[in-house]
Protein backbone atom coordinates (compact mmCIF):
# COMPACT_ATOMS: atom_id res chain seq x y z
CA UNK A 1 0.00 0.00 0.00
CA UNK A 2 1.25 3.42 -0.89
CA UNK A 3 -0.29 5.89 1.60
CA UNK A 4 0.04 9.03 -0.51
CA UNK A 5 -2.59 11.46 -1.73
CA UNK A 6 -1.21 12.07 -5.20
CA UNK A 7 -3.06 15.38 -5.72
CA UNK A 8 -1.52 16.84 -2.56
CA UNK A 9 1.93 15.45 -3.42
CA UNK A 10 1.73 17.16 -6.81
CA UNK A 11 0.83 20.49 -5.15
CA UNK A 12 3.95 20.12 -2.98
CA UNK A 13 5.98 19.20 -6.08
CA UNK A 14 6.75 15.73 -4.75
CA UNK A 15 7.08 12.89 -7.22
CA UNK A 16 4.93 10.48 -5.25
CA UNK A 17 4.64 7.73 -5.82
CA UNK A 18 8.14 7.77 -7.25
CA UNK A 19 7.85 6.28 -10.75
CA UNK A 20 10.79 3.84 -10.68
CA UNK A 21 9.82 2.64 -7.20
CA UNK A 22 6.19 2.12 -8.18
CA UNK A 23 7.28 0.22 -11.29
CA UNK A 24 9.50 -2.09 -9.21
CA UNK A 25 6.77 -2.62 -6.61
CA UNK A 26 4.37 -3.57 -9.38
CA UNK A 27 6.91 -6.08 -10.69
CA UNK A 28 7.71 -7.61 -7.29
CA UNK A 29 4.06 -7.84 -6.19
CA UNK A 30 2.66 -8.87 -9.59
CA UNK A 31 0.47 -5.79 -9.63
CA UNK A 32 -0.84 -6.15 -6.10
CA UNK A 33 -0.24 -2.52 -5.10
CA UNK A 34 -2.89 -0.40 -3.42
CA UNK A 35 -2.75 3.37 -3.87
CA UNK A 36 -4.40 5.15 -0.94
CA UNK A 37 -6.20 7.59 -3.21
CA UNK A 38 -6.48 5.25 -6.19
CA UNK A 39 -8.15 2.37 -4.45
CA UNK A 40 -7.75 -1.30 -5.12
CA UNK A 41 -6.87 -2.39 -8.65
CA UNK A 42 -9.79 -4.35 -10.10
CA UNK A 43 -8.05 -5.88 -13.11
CA UNK A 44 -5.42 -8.54 -12.62
CA UNK A 45 -2.19 -8.12 -14.59
CA UNK A 46 -1.77 -10.92 -17.14
CA UNK A 47 1.26 -12.35 -15.31
CA UNK A 48 -0.61 -12.74 -12.01
CA UNK A 49 -2.21 -16.16 -11.46
CA UNK A 50 -5.97 -15.96 -10.84
CA UNK A 51 -5.71 -17.76 -7.50
CA UNK A 52 -3.10 -15.27 -6.25
CA UNK A 53 -5.14 -12.30 -7.47
CA UNK A 54 -8.37 -13.58 -5.91
CA UNK A 55 -6.58 -14.14 -2.60
CA UNK A 56 -5.26 -10.57 -2.72
CA UNK A 57 -8.72 -9.10 -3.39
CA UNK A 58 -10.15 -11.23 -0.58
CA UNK A 59 -7.74 -9.65 1.89
CA UNK A 60 -8.66 -6.06 0.98
CA UNK A 61 -11.66 -4.33 2.52
CA UNK A 62 -12.69 -0.86 1.38
CA UNK A 63 -15.09 1.23 3.47
CA UNK A 64 -15.98 4.88 3.88
CA UNK A 65 -13.31 5.12 6.60
CA UNK A 66 -10.48 3.74 4.48
CA UNK A 67 -8.76 0.68 3.08
CA UNK A 68 -7.78 -2.28 5.23
CA UNK A 69 -5.48 -5.09 4.11
CA UNK A 70 -5.04 -8.20 6.21
CA UNK A 71 -2.52 -10.84 5.38
CA UNK A 72 -0.22 -13.51 6.70
CA UNK A 73 3.18 -12.65 8.06
CA UNK A 74 5.93 -14.08 5.88
CA UNK A 75 9.09 -14.74 7.86
CA UNK A 76 12.47 -14.53 6.19
CA UNK A 77 13.67 -17.51 8.21
CA UNK A 78 12.78 -19.72 11.17
CA UNK A 79 15.27 -17.68 13.22
CA UNK A 80 13.26 -14.50 12.60
CA UNK A 81 9.99 -16.20 13.54
CA UNK A 82 11.45 -17.60 16.76
CA UNK A 83 13.13 -14.37 17.89
CA UNK A 84 10.34 -11.80 17.82
CA UNK A 85 10.26 -9.80 21.09
CA UNK A 86 7.15 -10.09 23.23
CA UNK A 87 5.96 -6.64 22.12
CA UNK A 88 6.26 -7.73 18.46
CA UNK A 89 8.55 -4.91 17.33
CA UNK A 90 12.18 -5.22 16.30
C-alpha positions, 0 to 999 in steps of 0.5 A: 500500500502506498499511503500518498494522496497524489493530488496533494503530493503534486501540489507540494511538487513531490514525485509520489509515488516515485515512478521507478519505485512504483514500477519495481513494486508492481513487478515484485508484487505482480500488480498487487499494489494499493494506492491510498487515493487510487483504491484497489486495482480491479483488473489482474495483470496478465502475469498474475495467477488468478488464484493469487489475485483472488486471494489478494482481493479477498484480503482487501476491505474498502469502506468509507473510513479507508482501506484495510489489508489483512494478510499472513506474516511471511518470515524470512527464516525460522530464526526470525519467527522464533526471535520476535520480542514479546511486544512484536517490534524489532 
